[in-house]
Amino acid sequence: MMRLGMEFSMPEGYCVKCKAKKEIVNAVEEVMKNGRRAIKGKCPTCGTVMFKILGGKAAAAAPAAIPAAPVTTPKPADTN
């Protein structure tokens, strides 16, 4: 998604094999099980999978605040 007048830059991450910061190639944004966003791709030099966790939770994964209904218990009946 390119916009006119804006320059697009590849996300940058740390390659543990090369031990250096590099641009992530074939980057794809994913949502992890805990709802956090991350970018997954490959190192341009060695081809190792690179993974960068982004800040904040994904908007679609955020649970909606639903108020809990009050729990009522029946009163014990008199046995007289």
The first five atom37 places (N, CA, C, CB, O) and aatype in JSON, in Angstrom:
{
  "aatype": [12, 12, 1, 10, 7, 12, 6, 13, 15, 12, 14, 6, 7, 18, 4, 19, 11, 4, 11, 0, 11, 11, 6, 9, 19, 2, 0, 19, 6, 6, 19, 12, 11, 2, 7, 1, 1, 0, 9, 11, 7, 11, 4, 14, 16, 4, 7, 16, 19, 12, 13, 11, 9, 10, 7, 7, 11, 0, 0, 0, 0, 0, 14, 0, 0, 9, 14, 0, 0, 14, 19, 16, 16, 14, 11, 14, 0, 3, 16, 2],
  "atom_mask": [
    [1, 1, 1, 1, 1],
    [1, 1, 1, 1, 1],
    [1, 1, 1, 1, 1],
    [1, 1, 1, 1, 1],
    [1, 1, 1, 0, 1],
    [1, 1, 1, 1, 1],
    [1, 1, 1, 1, 1],
    [1, 1, 1, 1, 1],
    [1, 1, 1, 1, 1],
    [1, 1, 1, 1, 1],
    [1, 1, 1, 1, 1],
    [1, 1, 1, 1, 1],
    [1, 1, 1, 0, 1],
    [1, 1, 1, 1, 1],
    [1, 1, 1, 1, 1],
    [1, 1, 1, 1, 1],
    [1, 1, 1, 1, 1],
    [1, 1, 1, 1, 1],
    [1, 1, 1, 1, 1],
    [1, 1, 1, 1, 1],
    [1, 1, 1, 1, 1],
    [1, 1, 1, 1, 1],
    [1, 1, 1, 1, 1],
    [1, 1, 1, 1, 1],
    [1, 1, 1, 1, 1],
    [1, 1, 1, 1, 1],
    [1, 1, 1, 1, 1],
    [1, 1, 1, 1, 1],
    [1, 1, 1, 1, 1],
    [1, 1, 1, 1, 1],
    [1, 1, 1, 1, 1],
    [1, 1, 1, 1, 1],
    [1, 1, 1, 1, 1],
    [1, 1, 1, 1, 1],
    [1, 1, 1, 0, 1],
    [1, 1, 1, 1, 1],
    [1, 1, 1, 1, 1],
    [1, 1, 1, 1, 1],
    [1, 1, 1, 1, 1],
    [1, 1, 1, 1, 1],
    [1, 1, 1, 0, 1],
    [1, 1, 1, 1, 1],
    [1, 1, 1, 1, 1],
    [1, 1, 1, 1, 1],
    [1, 1, 1, 1, 1],
    [1, 1, 1, 1, 1],
    [1, 1, 1, 0, 1],
    [1, 1, 1, 1, 1],
    [1, 1, 1, 1, 1],
    [1, 1, 1, 1, 1],
    [1, 1, 1, 1, 1],
    [1, 1, 1, 1, 1],
    [1, 1, 1, 1, 1],
    [1, 1, 1, 1, 1],
    [1, 1, 1, 0, 1],
    [1, 1, 1, 0, 1],
    [1, 1, 1, 1, 1],
    [1, 1, 1, 1, 1],
    [1, 1, 1, 1, 1],
    [1, 1, 1, 1, 1],
    [1, 1, 1, 1, 1],
    [1, 1, 1, 1, 1],
    [1, 1, 1, 1, 1],
    [1, 1, 1, 1, 1],
    [1, 1, 1, 1, 1],
    [1, 1, 1, 1, 1],
    [1, 1, 1, 1, 1],
    [1, 1, 1, 1, 1],
    [1, 1, 1, 1, 1],
    [1, 1, 1, 1, 1],
    [1, 1, 1, 1, 1],
    [1, 1, 1, 1, 1],
    [1, 1, 1, 1, 1],
    [1, 1, 1, 1, 1],
    [1, 1, 1, 1, 1],
    [1, 1, 1, 1, 1],
    [1, 1, 1, 1, 1],
    [1, 1, 1, 1, 1],
    [1, 1, 1, 1, 1],
    [1, 1, 1, 1, 1]
  ],
  "atom_positions": [
    [[0.84, -1.16, 0.0], [0.0, 0.0, 0.0], [0.89, 1.23, 0.0], [-0.96, -0.01, 1.21], [1.28, 1.72, 1.06]],
    [[1.23, 1.74, -1.17], [2.06, 2.93, -1.32], [1.18, 4.16, -1.43], [2.98, 2.81, -2.56], [0.14, 4.14, -2.09]],
    [[1.6, 5.19, -0.79], [0.9, 6.46, -0.9], [1.83, 7.45, -1.57], [0.42, 6.98, 0.49], [3.05, 7.39, -1.39]],
    [[1.28, 8.34, -2.33], [2.09, 9.33, -3.03], [2.71, 10.29, -2.01], [1.24, 10.11, -4.05], [2.06, 10.73, -1.07]],
    [[3.97, 10.59, -2.22], [4.66, 11.53, -1.34], [5.23, 10.91, -0.09], [0.0, 0.0, 0.0], [5.9, 11.6, 0.68]],
    [[5.0, 9.62, 0.14], [5.53, 8.96, 1.34], [6.51, 7.88, 0.9], [4.38, 8.36, 2.21], [6.28, 7.17, -0.07]],
    [[7.59, 7.76, 1.62], [8.58, 6.74, 1.3], [8.35, 5.54, 2.19], [10.02, 7.28, 1.47], [8.2, 5.68, 3.41]],
    [[8.32, 4.35, 1.62], [8.08, 3.12, 2.35], [9.41, 2.51, 2.75], [7.25, 2.12, 1.51], [10.29, 2.35, 1.9]],
    [[9.57, 2.16, 4.03], [10.81, 1.52, 4.47], [10.48, 0.14, 5.02], [11.53, 2.38, 5.54], [9.43, -0.07, 5.63]],
    [[11.39, -0.8, 4.8], [11.2, -2.15, 5.28], [11.4, -2.16, 6.8], [12.18, -3.14, 4.58], [12.22, -1.4, 7.31]],
    [[10.67, -3.02, 7.51], [10.87, -3.1, 8.96], [12.26, -3.67, 9.27], [9.77, -3.98, 9.61], [12.79, -4.49, 8.52]],
    [[12.82, -3.22, 10.36], [14.17, -3.64, 10.73], [14.1, -4.52, 11.98], [15.08, -2.41, 10.98], [13.34, -4.24, 12.91]],
    [[14.9, -5.59, 11.98], [14.94, -6.5, 13.11], [16.35, -7.0, 13.33], [0.0, 0.0, 0.0], [17.27, -6.62, 12.6]],
    [[16.54, -7.85, 14.34], [17.85, -8.37, 14.68], [17.96, -9.81, 14.22], [18.13, -8.25, 16.19], [17.12, -10.64, 14.58]],
    [[18.98, -10.13, 13.43], [19.23, -11.5, 12.99], [20.17, -12.14, 14.0], [19.83, -11.54, 11.54], [21.28, -11.66, 14.2]],
    [[19.73, -13.23, 14.65], [20.55, -13.87, 15.66], [21.71, -14.66, 15.04], [19.69, -14.8, 16.52], [22.71, -14.9, 15.71]],
    [[21.58, -15.05, 13.8], [22.65, -15.8, 13.14], [23.77, -14.85, 12.68], [22.09, -16.59, 11.94], [24.95, -15.14, 12.89]],
    [[23.41, -13.73, 12.06], [24.39, -12.75, 11.61], [24.86, -11.84, 12.75], [23.81, -11.91, 10.48], [25.9, -11.19, 12.64]],
    [[24.11, -11.8, 13.83], [24.37, -10.93, 14.99], [24.44, -9.46, 14.57], [25.69, -11.34, 15.67], [25.36, -8.73, 14.94]],
    [[23.44, -9.06, 13.78], [23.39, -7.67, 13.31], [21.95, -7.27, 13.03], [24.26, -7.49, 12.03], [21.09, -8.12, 12.79]],
    [[21.7, -5.96, 13.07], [20.38, -5.43, 12.73], [20.28, -5.33, 11.22], [20.13, -4.04, 13.39], [21.17, -4.78, 10.56]],
    [[19.21, -5.86, 10.66], [19.02, -5.84, 9.21], [17.56, -5.6, 8.89], [19.49, -7.16, 8.56], [16.69, -5.72, 9.75]],
    [[17.29, -5.25, 7.63], [15.92, -5.1, 7.17], [15.3, -6.48, 6.99], [15.86, -4.3, 5.84], [15.97, -7.4, 6.52]],
    [[14.04, -6.63, 7.36], [13.35, -7.91, 7.23], [12.77, -8.0, 5.82], [12.22, -8.05, 8.32], [12.01, -7.13, 5.4]],
    [[13.13, -9.06, 5.09], [12.66, -9.27, 3.73], [11.41, -10.15, 3.77], [13.78, -9.92, 2.84], [11.29, -11.01, 4.65]],
    [[10.49, -9.95, 2.84], [9.22, -10.69, 2.77], [8.47, -10.6, 4.09], [9.47, -12.18, 2.41], [7.96, -11.6, 4.59]],
    [[8.42, -9.41, 4.66], [7.79, -9.19, 5.96], [6.28, -9.35, 5.88], [8.15, -7.82, 6.49], [5.63, -8.84, 4.96]],
    [[5.74, -10.06, 6.86], [4.29, -10.26, 6.97], [3.9, -9.96, 8.41], [3.88, -11.73, 6.56], [4.54, -10.44, 9.35]],
    [[2.86, -9.15, 8.59], [2.4, -8.85, 9.94], [1.46, -9.95, 10.4], [1.68, -7.47, 9.99], [0.56, -10.37, 9.67]],
    [[1.68, -10.43, 11.62], [0.87, -11.5, 12.19], [0.36, -11.08, 13.56], [1.68, -12.82, 12.3], [0.87, -10.13, 14.16]],
    [[-0.65, -11.79, 14.04], [-1.15, -11.6, 15.4], [-0.85, -12.87, 16.17], [-2.7, -11.26, 15.41], [-1.25, -13.96, 15.77]],
    [[-0.13, -12.72, 17.29], [0.24, -13.89, 18.09], [-0.95, -14.35, 18.93], [1.45, -13.56, 19.0], [-1.98, -13.69, 18.98]],
    [[-0.8, -15.5, 19.59], [-1.87, -16.07, 20.4], [-2.33, -15.12, 21.51], [-1.43, -17.38, 21.01], [-3.51, -15.09, 21.85]],
    [[-1.4, -14.36, 22.06], [-1.76, -13.45, 23.15], [-2.33, -12.13, 22.66], [-0.55, -13.19, 24.01], [-2.61, -11.24, 23.47]],
    [[-2.52, -11.99, 21.34], [-3.14, -10.79, 20.79], [-2.17, -9.7, 20.37], [0.0, 0.0, 0.0], [-2.6, -8.68, 19.83]],
    [[-0.89, -9.88, 20.61], [0.09, -8.87, 20.22], [0.45, -9.01, 18.75], [1.35, -8.99, 21.09], [0.42, -10.1, 18.18]],
    [[0.79, -7.88, 18.14], [1.17, -7.88, 16.72], [2.66, -8.14, 16.59], [0.8, -6.54, 16.05], [3.44, -7.77, 17.47]],
    [[3.06, -8.77, 15.48], [4.46, -9.05, 15.22], [4.69, -9.06, 13.71], [4.9, -10.39, 15.85], [3.76, -9.22, 12.92]],
    [[5.96, -8.88, 13.33], [6.36, -8.96, 11.92], [7.29, -10.15, 11.79], [7.05, -7.63, 11.43], [8.23, -10.32, 12.57]],
    [[7.02, -10.98, 10.78], [7.82, -12.18, 10.54], [8.31, -12.13, 9.1], [7.0, -13.49, 10.81], [7.55, -11.81, 8.19]],
    [[9.59, -12.45, 8.91], [10.17, -12.45, 7.57], [11.51, -13.16, 7.57], [0.0, 0.0, 0.0], [11.77, -14.0, 8.43]],
    [[12.36, -12.83, 6.6], [13.65, -13.5, 6.46], [14.78, -12.49, 6.44], [13.68, -14.36, 5.19], [14.59, -11.33, 6.07]],
    [[15.97, -12.95, 6.85], [17.18, -12.13, 6.8], [17.64, -12.08, 5.34], [18.31, -12.71, 7.74], [17.67, -13.11, 4.68]],
    [[18.0, -10.9, 4.83], [18.43, -10.8, 3.43], [19.78, -11.47, 3.17], [18.51, -9.35, 3.03], [20.07, -11.82, 2.03]],
    [[20.6, -11.65, 4.19], [21.93, -12.23, 4.01], [21.93, -13.75, 4.11], [22.88, -11.66, 5.03], [22.39, -14.43, 3.2]],
    [[21.41, -14.28, 5.24], [21.53, -15.72, 5.48], [20.21, -16.48, 5.32], [22.06, -15.95, 6.87], [20.22, -17.71, 5.25]],
    [[19.08, -15.79, 5.24], [17.8, -16.45, 5.03], [17.14, -16.97, 6.29], [0.0, 0.0, 0.0], [16.09, -17.62, 6.21]],
    [[17.72, -16.71, 7.46], [17.13, -17.14, 8.72], [15.83, -16.37, 8.98], [18.13, -16.92, 9.89], [15.7, -15.21, 8.61]],
    [[14.88, -17.03, 9.62], [13.61, -16.39, 9.95], [13.85, -15.33, 11.01], [12.56, -17.43, 10.43], [14.47, -15.59, 12.04]],
    [[13.34, -14.12, 10.75], [13.44, -13.01, 11.7], [12.05, -12.69, 12.2], [14.11, -11.75, 11.05], [11.07, -12.8, 11.47]],
    [[11.97, -12.3, 13.46], [10.69, -12.05, 14.11], [10.84, -10.79, 14.96], [10.24, -13.27, 14.98], [11.76, -10.69, 15.76]],
    [[9.92, -9.84, 14.78], [9.96, -8.61, 15.57], [8.59, -8.37, 16.17], [10.41, -7.4, 14.71], [7.59, -8.28, 15.46]],
    [[8.54, -8.25, 17.49], [7.28, -7.99, 18.19], [7.03, -6.5, 18.17], [7.31, -8.54, 19.66], [7.91, -5.71, 18.52]],
    [[5.82, -6.11, 17.76], [5.45, -4.7, 17.68], [4.76, -4.29, 18.98], [4.53, -4.44, 16.46], [4.28, -5.14, 19.73]],
    [[4.71, -3.01, 19.24], [4.07, -2.51, 20.45], [2.56, -2.53, 20.35], [0.0, 0.0, 0.0], [1.99, -2.35, 19.27]],
    [[1.92, -2.75, 21.46], [0.46, -2.7, 21.52], [-0.22, -3.96, 21.07], [0.0, 0.0, 0.0], [0.39, -4.83, 20.45]],
    [[-1.49, -4.05, 21.38], [-2.31, -5.19, 21.0], [-2.97, -4.91, 19.66], [-3.37, -5.51, 22.08], [-3.16, -3.75, 19.29]],
    [[-3.33, -5.96, 18.96], [-4.05, -5.82, 17.69], [-5.47, -5.35, 17.98], [-4.06, -7.17, 16.89], [-6.07, -5.78, 18.97]],
    [[-6.01, -4.49, 17.14], [-7.34, -3.92, 17.38], [-8.43, -4.98, 17.31], [-7.63, -2.83, 16.36], [-9.39, -4.93, 18.08]],
    [[-8.31, -5.94, 16.4], [-9.34, -6.97, 16.25], [-9.29, -7.99, 17.37], [-9.19, -7.66, 14.92], [-10.3, -8.63, 17.67]],
    [[-8.13, -8.15, 18.01], [-7.99, -9.17, 19.04], [-8.35, -8.66, 20.43], [-6.57, -9.68, 19.05], [-8.41, -9.44, 21.38]],
    [[-8.59, -7.35, 20.56], [-8.91, -6.8, 21.86], [-10.31, -7.24, 22.28], [-8.81, -5.26, 21.85], [-11.27, -7.03, 21.54]],
    [[-10.45, -7.86, 23.46], [-11.77, -8.29, 23.89], [-12.64, -7.11, 24.27], [-11.65, -9.26, 25.07], [-12.17, -6.13, 24.85]],
    [[-13.9, -7.21, 23.94], [-14.85, -6.16, 24.27], [-15.19, -6.25, 25.75], [-16.13, -6.28, 23.4], [-15.3, -7.33, 26.32]],
    [[-15.37, -5.1, 26.36], [-15.71, -5.07, 27.79], [-17.2, -5.37, 27.95], [-15.34, -3.69, 28.43], [-18.04, -4.55, 27.59]],
    [[-17.52, -6.52, 28.48], [-18.9, -6.92, 28.71], [-19.12, -6.96, 30.21], [-19.22, -8.31, 28.04], [-18.43, -7.71, 30.9]],
    [[-20.07, -6.17, 30.73], [-20.3, -6.19, 32.17], [-20.87, -7.54, 32.6], [-21.26, -5.06, 32.58], [-21.73, -8.11, 31.93]],
    [[-20.37, -8.04, 33.72], [-20.83, -9.33, 34.23], [-22.18, -9.16, 34.92], [-19.79, -9.93, 35.22], [-22.4, -8.18, 35.64]],
    [[-23.07, -10.1, 34.7], [-24.39, -10.07, 35.34], [-24.23, -10.51, 36.78], [-25.4, -10.99, 34.59], [-23.45, -11.42, 37.07]],
    [[-24.96, -9.87, 37.71], [-24.85, -10.27, 39.11], [-25.37, -11.69, 39.32], [-25.6, -9.28, 40.01], [-26.39, -12.08, 38.74]],
    [[-24.68, -12.44, 40.14], [-25.07, -13.82, 40.42], [-25.99, -13.81, 41.63], [-23.84, -14.73, 40.67], [-25.64, -13.28, 42.68]],
    [[-27.17, -14.42, 41.48], [-28.12, -14.5, 42.6], [-28.26, -15.96, 43.0], [-29.52, -13.89, 42.21], [-28.37, -16.85, 42.15]],
    [[-28.26, -16.19, 44.29], [-28.45, -17.55, 44.79], [-29.79, -17.63, 45.5], [-27.3, -17.96, 45.74], [-30.17, -16.69, 46.19]],
    [[-30.51, -18.73, 45.34], [-31.81, -18.84, 46.01], [-31.63, -18.94, 47.53], [-32.6, -20.08, 45.47], [-30.66, -19.53, 48.03]],
    [[-32.6, -18.35, 48.26], [-32.54, -18.39, 49.73], [-32.99, -19.77, 50.2], [-33.43, -17.27, 50.36], [-33.9, -20.35, 49.61]],
    [[-32.37, -20.29, 51.25], [-32.8, -21.59, 51.75], [-34.22, -21.51, 52.32], [-31.83, -22.1, 52.81], [-34.58, -20.54, 52.98]],
    [[-34.99, -22.54, 52.06], [-36.38, -22.58, 52.52], [-36.42, -22.93, 54.01], [-37.22, -23.6, 51.69], [-35.57, -23.68, 54.5]],
    [[-37.42, -22.39, 54.73], [-37.59, -22.72, 56.15], [-38.15, -24.13, 56.28], [-38.52, -21.7, 56.84], [-39.06, -24.51, 55.54]],
    [[-37.63, -24.9, 57.21], [-38.1, -26.28, 57.39], [-38.93, -26.42, 58.66], [-36.91, -27.24, 57.46], [-39.03, -27.54, 59.16]],
    [[-39.55, -25.38, 59.2], [-40.36, -25.42, 60.42], [-41.72, -25.93, 60.15], [-40.46, -24.06, 61.05], [-42.54, -26.03, 61.06]]
  ]
}
